[in-house]
Amino acid sequence: MRWGGWLMVPVLAALVAPAVSQQTPSDVAFGGEYFFRFRASAGGLSPEERAIALQARFTLVFTRLLAQGKPLTVQVHSLGAVKSISVAGIPFVTVTVTDAEANQMTVEQLANVWANNLAQGLRRIIGESAR
């Protein structure tokens, strides 16, 4: 049982090093999966800074999913004019009007695309790490 924590370190380390190369610094990639690209600033952060901020959240999500055995859930929440996506109960990313306009979609459409990309990509990563 004590080894469980030590075994998680190599698994998380392998997930942090993306096998998928980032095309731009604002690409969101983790564990060999590409999820989406930030095309707009939000919350005082540039697209690149937003992508970097998500790396810490990915690590938190995987700690919750793998070490704590929590189920994978990806949910879209309405917050007025914006949408928030949570992963495994952790607030993960906010989709703004500016994000939607930069992607030529509505906020709801873009939130659903990002949520779907997260759910599919995370399921693939979890399947790989369980082997």
C-alpha positions as CSV (number, residue, x, y, z in Angstrom):
1,M,0.0,0.0,0.0
2,R,2.9,2.4,0.7
3,W,4.2,1.9,-2.8
4,G,1.0,3.4,-4.3
5,G,2.2,6.9,-3.9
6,W,5.6,6.2,-5.3
7,L,4.1,4.5,-8.3
8,M,2.0,7.6,-9.1
9,V,5.1,9.8,-9.5
10,P,6.3,8.1,-12.7
11,V,2.8,7.9,-14.1
12,L,2.1,11.6,-13.5
13,A,5.6,12.5,-14.8
14,A,4.9,10.6,-18.0
15,L,1.6,12.4,-18.4
16,V,3.1,15.9,-17.9
17,A,5.6,15.4,-20.8
18,P,3.4,15.7,-23.9
19,A,4.1,13.3,-26.8
20,V,2.1,15.7,-28.9
21,S,4.2,18.7,-29.8
22,Q,2.5,22.1,-29.3
23,Q,2.0,24.0,-32.5
24,T,1.7,27.3,-30.6
25,P,2.4,28.2,-27.0
26,S,-1.4,28.6,-26.6
27,D,-2.2,25.0,-27.4
28,V,-3.5,22.9,-24.6
29,A,-1.9,19.5,-24.7
30,F,-1.3,16.9,-21.9
31,G,-0.3,13.3,-21.8
32,G,0.1,13.0,-25.5
33,E,-3.3,14.5,-26.3
34,Y,-4.2,17.8,-27.9
35,F,-7.3,19.3,-26.4
36,F,-7.8,22.9,-27.9
37,R,-6.1,26.2,-28.5
38,F,-6.6,29.5,-26.7
39,R,-7.1,32.3,-29.2
40,A,-8.0,35.0,-26.8
41,S,-6.9,36.6,-23.6
42,A,-9.1,36.3,-20.5
43,G,-8.9,37.1,-16.8
44,G,-5.8,39.3,-17.4
45,L,-3.9,36.3,-18.9
46,S,-2.6,36.0,-22.5
47,P,-3.6,32.9,-24.4
48,E,-0.1,31.4,-23.7
49,E,-0.5,32.1,-20.0
50,R,-3.9,30.5,-19.9
51,A,-2.4,27.3,-21.5
52,I,0.4,27.3,-18.9
53,A,-2.1,27.7,-16.1
54,L,-4.0,24.6,-17.3
55,Q,-0.9,22.4,-16.8
56,A,-1.2,22.6,-13.0
57,R,-4.9,21.8,-13.3
58,F,-4.2,18.7,-15.4
59,T,-1.9,17.5,-12.6
60,L,-4.5,18.1,-10.0
61,V,-7.2,16.3,-12.1
62,F,-5.0,13.3,-12.5
63,T,-4.1,13.2,-8.9
64,R,-7.8,13.1,-8.1
65,L,-8.7,10.6,-10.9
66,L,-5.8,8.1,-10.4
67,A,-4.6,8.4,-6.8
68,Q,-8.0,9.1,-5.2
69,G,-10.0,6.9,-7.6
70,K,-12.5,9.6,-8.5
71,P,-14.6,9.0,-11.6
72,L,-14.0,11.1,-14.8
73,T,-16.7,13.7,-15.1
74,V,-16.6,16.7,-17.5
75,Q,-19.4,19.2,-17.0
76,V,-20.3,22.5,-18.5
77,H,-21.8,25.2,-16.1
78,S,-23.4,28.5,-17.0
79,L,-22.0,31.6,-15.4
80,G,-24.0,34.4,-17.0
81,A,-22.5,35.2,-20.4
82,V,-19.6,32.6,-20.0
83,K,-19.4,28.9,-19.5
84,S,-17.2,27.1,-17.0
85,I,-16.0,23.5,-17.6
86,S,-15.2,21.3,-14.6
87,V,-13.2,18.1,-14.7
88,A,-13.6,15.5,-11.9
89,G,-15.3,18.3,-9.8
90,I,-12.4,20.7,-10.3
91,P,-13.1,24.1,-12.0
92,F,-10.9,23.7,-15.1
93,V,-11.4,26.3,-17.8
94,T,-13.7,29.2,-18.5
95,V,-15.1,29.8,-22.1
96,T,-15.6,33.5,-22.7
97,V,-17.5,35.5,-25.3
98,T,-14.1,36.5,-26.7
99,D,-13.0,32.9,-26.9
100,A,-16.2,32.1,-28.8
101,E,-15.9,35.0,-31.2
102,A,-12.2,34.0,-31.9
103,N,-13.5,30.5,-32.9
104,Q,-16.5,31.8,-34.8
105,M,-18.9,30.0,-32.4
106,T,-21.3,30.8,-29.6
107,V,-20.1,30.4,-26.1
108,E,-22.3,27.3,-25.6
109,Q,-21.0,25.7,-28.8
110,L,-17.4,26.2,-27.9
111,A,-17.9,25.1,-24.4
112,N,-19.4,21.8,-25.7
113,V,-16.5,21.3,-28.1
114,W,-13.9,21.9,-25.4
115,A,-15.8,19.7,-22.9
116,N,-16.1,16.9,-25.5
117,N,-12.3,17.1,-26.4
118,L,-11.4,17.0,-22.7
119,A,-13.7,14.0,-22.0
120,Q,-12.4,12.0,-25.0
121,G,-8.7,12.8,-24.6
122,L,-8.8,12.2,-20.8
123,R,-10.5,8.8,-21.3
124,R,-7.7,7.9,-23.7
125,I,-5.0,9.0,-21.3
126,I,-6.6,7.2,-18.4
127,G,-6.9,4.0,-20.5
128,E,-3.2,4.2,-21.3
129,S,-2.1,4.8,-17.7
130,A,-4.1,1.9,-16.5
131,R,-2.2,-0.5,-18.7
